[in-house]
Amino acid sequence: MNIASGLAVIIIFSLIAKLFPYKGESKSSKSFKALKIEYKTWELKFGLLLLIITVFSTFLIKPILEFICLQSGSQDDTIYYIVPEANIWYAPAGILGFAISIYLTAYFGRLILKSRLLEYHHYTNLKHGFDGKKIVKPLTWGLLLIATAVTWGYSNNFIAIRENGIVYHQLRTLNEKSYSYNDIELIYLIENKKYDNSLVPKPHYYLKFSDGAAWNTLSGLSKKEQNEEIFNYISLKSGLELKTISYLNK
């Protein structure tokens, strides 16, 4: 963990302690020192379990979200349907995985510690300064809402290449736009990306519509294994030449 991450964690824990302060309510007569000796290793074990479940859940959920997104937008007349690249789905999957791991870790804690669970909670609450029971539900629901919003946003960012035209929904817009192939102004294969005054080899495709909207395959809407096939198809349907240029001078 770098310094910035460490400071962020400290600030977040401090704010949570201010919002949900722990009053030290417990039937345990043991001192904090005695509780620390007994439960410090258990806190590490449950932290490791939380991490393992989060990672496992993330890798399980990610392809499910991607599959649902692909199936929800594709129609019978769609020839190519392009959604954000696969790796981007790790974001909502990771958030969902963390929410799931919170509840599963709590469940395993009840199974393992049984009657000692309240005492363990007392120790962690004293250590961190906040009442864990008060933040689990709002934290989990908050994570679920964030994951839902991110998934919805990604699902509404797509390009549908159809027989009679193109449907384009950009991430930053609320509504999709439909274009005929006559609405396309130019199609480029751009060999480089310009950074300041230097060119970096980064082949990508660029398509501009008559209303100024543009589709750039560097933006995440790309099927790398089919890009050439897709843009050759668009070139054929629009009657425009697929030109190759060194870089785009905007």
N, C-alpha and C positions, 0 to 999 in steps of 0.2 A: 504493500500500500504506500503510495507516495504522500508527500506532506500535504498537498491540497486535499486528497481524499480523506486523510486522517483528520484534518481540520473540519471538513464537511461533516464527518461522522460525529465529532465532538459537538459541533453546533446543533446538529439535528437532535442528538440525545439531550442536550441542554434545553432546547425548546420543548421537547416532549415532556421533560421533567417539570417545566414551568406550567404546561397545560394540564398534565395529569399527575400531580404530585402524589407520592406515596406517603401515607401517614404512619406506616410501620405497624399496621394492625395484624397481629398473629397470636396464636396460642402457644407458639414456641417460646421456651424459656432460655434457649441457647443464645449466646452472644454471637455477634456478626463474625468474629474470628473463628468460633467453633463451626458455624455454618459454612464459612469459606473453606475450611479444611475438609468438610464432608461433601460439599457440593460443587467445588470449583471444577473438578474433572468432569462432573456430569454436565456442567454448562458447556464445556468444550466439546463433549460428545454430542450433545444436542445441537450445538452450532454446526458441527461437521455433518450431522444427519440432515439439518436444514439445507446445507449446501448441496449434498448429494441428491436429495429429493428435488431441489430446484433445478439442478443440471439435467437430471433424468427426465423430469416433467417437460422441461424446455425442448429437449430433443424429440420427445414424444409428440408434443403439441404442435411444433413448428410445421411439419408436413401436413398435419390435419388442417390447419388454418390456410395453408397454401392451396390445398386441394379444394376446400370449400370455396375459396375465392375464385379459383379457375372454373369451377362448376357453376357458380351462381351467375356469372356474367356471360358465359358462352352460349350462343344460340345456334339453331340449325343452319342459318345462312352465314355464320361466322367462319371465315377461312383461317384467320390467325387471330388469336386473342392473347394479348400481352398485358401482364400485370407486373407490379414491382418485382425485382429480382429476388431469388430465393432467400438469400441471406438476410434481407430486410425483415423477414418474418420472425427472426429470432427476438426482435424487440417486444412485440406483444406476447410471444410465447414465453419469454423470460419473465415478464410481469405476471402472467397467469401461473407459471411454474412456481414463482415465489409465493403467490397467494395460496396455492395448493399446499406447498411445503409447510406453511405456518400451521395449518390445521392438522396435517398429518404428523408433524413433529409433536404438536400438543397431544394428539391421540396416543402416539407411542410413549410419550412422557407419562400419561395416566396408566398405561399398561405396565411400564417398567417400575416407576417409583411408588405407585399405588398410594398407600396412606402417607407417604413422605412427600407427596407432590405439593401440598400446601406449604410445607416447610421450605421446599426448594424454591417455590414462587416467592416466598418471603425473602429468601436470600438474594435472588436476582433483583427483586424490587428495591431492596435496601442498597444493593450495589449500584444500580443505575439511577435510582432516585425517582422513578416513575412507576405507576401502577399498571403492570402489564395487562391485567384483565380488562382495563378500560380502553386499551388501544388496539387490541387484537381485531375486534369486529370492525371498527371504523377503518383501520388500516387495510384489512382484507377487502372490504367493500370498495374502498378507494382504489385499490389496485385493480379490482375487477372492472370498475368503471373506466379507468385509464386504458386498460387492455382492450376493452370493447370499443372505445373511441378511436384508438390507434388502428385496430383491425378494420373498423368501418372506413376510416380514412384511406387506408391502403387498398381496400377492396373497391373504393370508388376512384382509384387512380389507374386508368387502363386505356388501351388502344384496341379497338375491335376493327379488324380489316374484313370487310364484307364485299360481296359481289358488286353491290351498287354504290358503295361509298365507305367512308371511315367514320367511326364514332370515337370521339376523344373526350376523356374526362381527366382533367388535370387535378392534382392533389389540392392546389390552392383555390379551386373554383367549386361552386356549389352544384352547378348543373353541367351535364354532358353536352357536347356539341356534335352535330352531325354534318359531315361534309361529303359532297360528291367529288369524284376524281377531277372534275373541272375546276374545283376550288383550290387545287394544289398549284402553287406558284413555281416551286423549284425543289429539286431533290439533289442532295450532295452526298458524296462519300468524302469525308474530310480526313486527311491523313495525319494531321498534327493538332495539338491543343496549344494555344498560345498562352504562356505565363509571363507576364511583364513583357520583356523584349526578347524572350527566347521561345523556341518551338520545341515541344516535347512530343515524340511519336505516340499518338493515341488515336488510331483509326476508329472512326465512328460515323454514323449516318445522321443526316439532318434533313428534315422535311418542313417546308413553310407553307402555311395556308394563306388564302387571300385576305383573311381578317387579321393577319399578323401573328396568329398563334403558330407555334413551332413545336415539332417533336424532335428531340435530340436524344439519341440512344445512350448518351452518357448520363442521362438523368435518372436511370434506373428502370425505365420501361424498355426492356431489350430482351430479345431471345438470341443470344450470341451465336448459337448453333444454326439459326435460321435467318439472321439479319440480311445476308446477301439475297437469299431466296425471297424474303418479304419485300425488300426494296426493289428488286427486279420486277416483282409482280405489280407493285405500285407504279413503277415506271411504265410498264406495259399498259396498265389500265388508264393512266393519265395521259399517255402519249408524250411524256416529257423524258428527256435524256437524263440518265443518272450520271451526273458530272463528277469527276474526281478533282478536288482542289487541295492545295497544301494546308491551308488553314482558313477559318472564317473570320473575316475582318468586319466586326460589327461596328 
